[in-house]
Amino acid sequence: MAPIFPVLILGAGHMAQRIAQMLQQDVRFDVALASRDGDALAATEGLVCLPPLVGDLREALAGAIRGRRAVILADPTLPAADIARVAIKAECHYLDIMESAVSSAAVGALEGDARGAGVCLAPGCGLAPGYVTALAAEALAAAGLHDEITVFVGVLPAKPENRLGYANIWGIEGLVGEYSSPCLALRGGHLAELPPLSELESIYLNGKEFEAFTTAGSLDALVRAHEGRVAGLSFKTLRFPGHLDYIRFLLDDLGLSKRLYQFRSLLATALPRIEDDHIIIALRRRTDAAESWASRILEAVIDGNGQQVSAISTATASHVCATLDLILGGDAASGFVAPGVLLPAALRNSAFFCHLDPVGAASYAP
């Protein structure tokens, strides 16, 4: 069967390669990577790479995107809205795995143009926003007016080796934004901005203790969409006990909250890069009468070449590939496809989603 879906992936890093590897397992897809970084492209193995993007970015992108059915942005250094504009002009679907609420809003502002061109704009197709957003949307569909839902997510090293209990598992840029930006939530059914790194609590999942605190950006679209429909909705990051105290020392006591470039550089330099991670996802629903929990864990896997592949890269690639599969199959209307619009029930129609589904969900009371 000849490929029928030519797809361009912008980026040559770890995540871009993982997405390309997953897509090229399906004979329907013809996948190529494009990047400004020629050295990174040269270091890839077994993937089709276009010549490095040089000169004016929009002109270079227009040439790279021409003839493609979709483009996936996997490079956080590239301007998402500019790429989305080029994609719309080329009548090409746009997806990304960015974690920036500002970036997603800029892409969403192009909804009218995308609808006119008959294409989809789907930012935030990674883990959170992305897969976790879809799980939360599924829970919200069954929630009542007085319910309070808290979503907990931790991407953690399987074997923590420092006082932070953390590592450079995917990248630092998104982490800095989560730790430093206001957190959109619902309180009493109304929109509220919570400080990041606030509302600390200890929770026990599968017999282990974690600390949980507010971080930004993961549920913004759902929060806005459900104002007045549920009493509470918020997102919290899970970390090993003690992590937040060290982060506050860096940001508050050493003043790095006013010099985020130094905070970013410090974490990128000091934290070890690992593949041996796991993802913990938990949803807590409180009603007038009871409290219920659902959780799932995703583990790192060994690929066909005997190499360890992180859970975060598998989860991210699986979700964005499944989303792309549904968009190309006509399961999403043209225009803006916000995180959480495609629920797990729909995503399961894509074979790519099987990388996430086998774990399932376990319900319990901690």
C-alpha positions in Angstrom: 0.0 0.0 0.0 1.5 3.4 -1.0 1.6 6.1 1.6 -1.4 8.5 1.4 -0.6 10.9 4.2 2.6 12.9 3.7 3.4 14.4 7.1 6.1 16.9 8.1 7.5 17.0 11.7 9.3 20.1 12.7 12.2 19.4 15.0 15.0 16.8 15.2 15.1 16.2 18.9 14.1 13.3 21.0 10.4 13.8 20.8 10.3 14.7 17.1 12.2 11.4 16.3 9.9 9.4 18.6 6.8 10.7 16.8 8.4 10.0 13.4 9.3 6.5 14.4 5.8 5.8 15.6 4.1 7.2 12.4 6.4 5.3 10.0 5.3 2.0 11.5 2.0 2.6 9.7 2.4 2.3 5.9 -0.3 5.0 5.3 2.2 7.7 6.5 5.1 9.2 4.6 7.1 11.1 7.3 9.9 13.6 7.0 11.7 15.7 9.6 12.7 19.4 9.1 14.7 21.6 11.4 17.0 24.6 11.4 19.6 22.4 13.2 21.6 20.6 10.6 23.7 18.7 13.1 20.7 17.3 14.8 19.2 16.2 11.5 22.5 14.5 10.6 22.5 12.6 13.9 19.1 10.9 13.3 19.0 7.3 12.2 16.5 5.6 9.9 14.4 8.7 9.3 13.9 10.9 6.2 15.2 14.4 6.8 14.8 17.4 4.6 17.7 19.9 4.1 18.1 22.3 7.1 15.7 25.2 7.1 17.8 28.3 6.2 17.0 32.0 5.5 13.6 33.4 6.1 11.7 30.9 8.3 8.3 31.4 6.6 9.7 31.0 3.1 11.6 27.9 4.2 8.6 26.4 5.9 6.4 27.1 2.9 8.7 25.0 0.7 9.0 22.2 3.3 5.2 22.0 3.9 4.1 22.1 0.3 2.3 19.0 -0.6 1.9 17.7 3.0 -1.4 16.8 4.6 -0.2 17.7 8.1 2.6 19.3 10.0 3.5 18.5 13.6 5.5 21.1 15.6 7.9 19.3 18.1 10.4 22.1 18.5 9.6 24.6 21.2 12.0 27.2 19.8 9.9 27.7 16.7 6.9 30.2 16.7 3.8 28.1 16.7 1.4 30.8 15.4 3.7 31.6 12.4 3.9 27.9 11.5 0.1 27.5 11.8 -0.3 30.5 9.4 2.0 28.8 6.9 0.1 25.5 7.3 -3.3 27.2 6.8 -2.0 28.9 3.6 -0.8 25.5 2.3 -4.2 23.9 3.3 -2.3 21.6 5.7 -3.5 20.4 9.2 -1.4 21.8 12.1 -0.7 20.0 15.4 1.8 20.6 18.1 3.0 19.2 21.5 3.7 22.5 23.1 2.9 23.1 26.7 2.4 26.9 26.5 -1.0 28.4 27.1 0.1 31.6 25.3 1.2 29.6 22.3 -2.1 27.6 22.1 -4.1 30.8 22.4 -2.2 32.4 19.5 -2.9 29.3 17.4 -6.5 29.3 18.4 -6.9 32.9 17.3 -6.5 31.6 13.7 -9.6 29.4 13.9 -11.6 31.3 11.4 -8.8 31.1 8.8 -8.4 27.4 9.4 -12.1 26.8 9.0 -12.1 28.7 5.7 -9.2 26.5 4.5 -10.9 23.3 5.7 -8.0 22.3 8.0 -7.6 21.7 11.7 -5.5 23.4 14.3 -4.7 21.1 17.2 -2.2 22.6 19.7 -1.3 20.9 23.0 -1.4 17.3 21.8 1.2 16.0 24.2 0.7 14.7 27.7 -0.7 17.7 29.6 -2.2 19.4 27.8 -3.1 16.5 25.6 -3.7 13.0 26.8 -4.4 14.0 30.4 -6.8 16.7 29.2 -8.8 14.0 27.3 -9.0 11.9 30.5 -10.1 14.9 32.5 -12.7 15.9 29.8 -14.1 12.3 30.0 -14.5 12.7 33.8 -16.1 16.1 33.5 -18.7 14.7 31.1 -20.1 12.7 34.1 -19.6 15.4 36.7 -22.4 17.4 38.4 -22.8 21.1 39.1 -21.5 20.7 42.7 -18.5 18.4 41.9 -14.9 19.3 42.4 -12.3 17.6 40.3 -8.6 17.7 40.8 -6.2 16.3 38.2 -2.8 15.1 39.5 0.1 14.3 37.1 3.7 13.4 37.8 6.4 12.5 35.3 9.1 11.2 37.6 12.3 9.2 37.5 11.8 5.6 38.3 14.9 5.8 40.5 15.4 9.3 41.9 19.0 10.1 42.6 19.0 13.6 44.0 17.3 15.8 46.6 14.9 17.2 44.1 13.8 13.7 43.2 13.7 14.8 39.6 15.6 14.6 36.3 15.6 16.1 32.8 13.1 13.6 31.4 12.0 15.6 28.4 13.0 19.2 28.6 13.2 22.1 31.0 11.4 24.9 29.1 7.9 23.6 29.8 8.8 23.0 33.4 9.9 26.6 34.0 6.6 27.9 32.5 4.5 25.5 34.7 6.4 26.6 37.9 6.3 30.4 37.2 3.0 31.2 35.5 -0.5 31.7 37.1 -2.7 28.6 37.2 -6.2 28.8 35.8 -8.8 27.0 37.8 -12.4 26.9 38.8 -13.4 27.8 42.4 -17.1 28.0 43.3 -17.9 27.5 39.6 -16.0 30.7 38.6 -12.6 31.3 36.9 -9.7 31.9 39.3 -6.0 32.5 38.9 -4.0 30.5 41.5 -0.3 31.1 42.3 2.0 28.4 41.0 3.5 26.1 43.6 0.6 26.7 46.0 -2.1 24.6 47.7 0.5 22.0 48.8 -1.0 18.7 49.9 0.3 15.2 50.6 -1.4 12.3 48.9 -0.8 8.5 48.8 -1.1 6.6 45.6 -0.5 2.8 45.4 1.0 3.0 48.9 3.6 5.7 48.1 3.6 9.3 49.4 3.7 12.2 47.0 3.4 16.0 47.4 1.1 17.8 45.0 0.9 21.5 44.2 -0.5 23.8 41.6 1.2 24.3 38.2 0.1 26.2 35.1 -1.1 25.5 31.6 -2.4 21.9 31.5 -6.2 22.3 31.8 -6.7 25.9 30.6 -9.1 25.1 27.8 -11.2 22.8 29.9 -11.3 25.3 32.8 -12.7 28.0 30.5 -15.2 25.6 28.8 -16.6 24.3 32.2 -17.1 27.6 34.0 -20.5 27.4 35.8 -20.8 23.6 35.0 -18.8 22.2 37.9 -17.9 23.7 41.3 -14.1 23.1 41.1 -11.5 22.1 38.6 -7.7 22.4 39.1 -4.4 20.8 38.1 -1.6 19.7 40.4 1.8 18.3 39.7 3.0 15.3 41.7 6.6 15.2 43.0 8.5 13.2 45.6 8.3 14.7 49.1 10.7 17.6 49.6 10.9 18.7 46.0 8.8 21.9 46.4 10.9 23.1 49.4 14.0 23.0 47.3 12.3 24.7 44.3 11.1 27.5 46.6 14.6 27.9 48.0 15.8 28.4 44.4 13.0 30.7 43.3 12.3 32.7 46.5 15.4 32.6 48.7 17.9 32.9 45.9 15.7 35.2 43.8 15.7 33.1 40.7 12.0 33.8 40.2 13.2 37.2 38.9 15.9 35.6 36.8 14.2 32.7 35.2 16.9 32.3 32.5 19.3 31.4 35.4 16.7 29.0 36.9 16.3 27.4 33.5 20.0 27.1 32.9 20.7 25.7 36.3 18.1 22.9 35.9 19.2 22.1 32.4 22.9 21.8 33.5 22.4 20.1 36.8 19.6 17.5 36.2 20.6 14.2 34.7 19.0 13.2 31.4 17.1 9.9 31.7 14.8 7.5 29.9 13.8 5.4 32.9 10.8 7.3 34.0 7.1 6.7 34.8 4.0 8.8 34.6 1.5 8.8 37.4 -2.0 10.2 36.6 -4.8 10.5 39.2 -8.2 12.2 39.2 -10.0 13.0 42.4 -13.7 13.7 42.3 -15.4 15.2 45.3 -19.2 15.4 45.5 -21.5 16.4 48.4 -21.6 12.8 49.6 -18.3 11.1 48.7 -14.8 11.2 47.3 -13.6 8.9 44.5 -10.3 8.4 42.8 -9.1 6.9 39.5 -5.4 6.4 38.6 -3.1 5.0 36.0 0.7 4.5 35.6 2.7 4.5 32.4 6.1 2.9 32.5 9.2 3.2 30.3 9.5 0.4 27.7 12.2 -1.4 25.8 12.0 -1.0 22.0 12.7 -3.6 19.3 16.4 -2.6 19.3 16.8 -3.2 23.1 16.8 0.6 23.9 14.9 2.0 26.7 12.2 4.5 25.7 10.7 6.9 28.2 7.1 6.8 29.2 6.7 10.5 28.5 7.9 10.2 24.9 5.7 7.2 24.2 2.6 8.9 25.8 3.2 12.1 23.9 3.9 10.4 20.6 0.9 8.1 21.0 -1.5 10.9 21.7 -0.4 13.3 18.9 -0.3 10.4 16.4 -3.8 9.2 17.4 -5.1 12.8 17.1 -3.6 13.2 13.7 -5.1 9.8 12.7 -8.6 11.0 13.6 -8.2 14.4 12.0 -7.1 12.8 8.7 -9.9 10.3 9.0 -12.4 13.2 9.2 -13.4 12.7 12.9 -12.7 16.3 13.8 -14.4 19.3 12.2 -12.1 21.9 10.6 -11.1 24.8 12.8 -9.7 24.8 16.3 -9.4 21.4 18.0 -8.9 22.3 21.6 -7.2 19.8 24.0 -9.8 17.5 25.4 -12.2 17.8 22.4 -11.3 14.3 21.2 -12.2 12.0 24.1 -10.4 8.6 24.8 -13.5 6.8 23.4 -12.8 8.4 20.0 -9.0 8.1 20.3 -9.3 4.4 20.8 -10.4 4.1 17.2 -6.7 4.8 16.3 -4.2 2.0 16.5 -1.7 4.5 17.9 -3.7 4.8 21.1 -2.9 1.2 22.0 0.4 2.4 23.5 -1.6 4.1 26.2 -4.7 1.9 26.6 -3.2 -1.4 28.0 -2.6 0.2 31.4 -6.2 1.0 32.1 -7.5 2.8 35.2 -7.6 1.5 38.7 -10.1 3.0 41.1 -9.5 3.1 44.8 -9.7 5.2 48.0 -6.1 6.3 49.2 
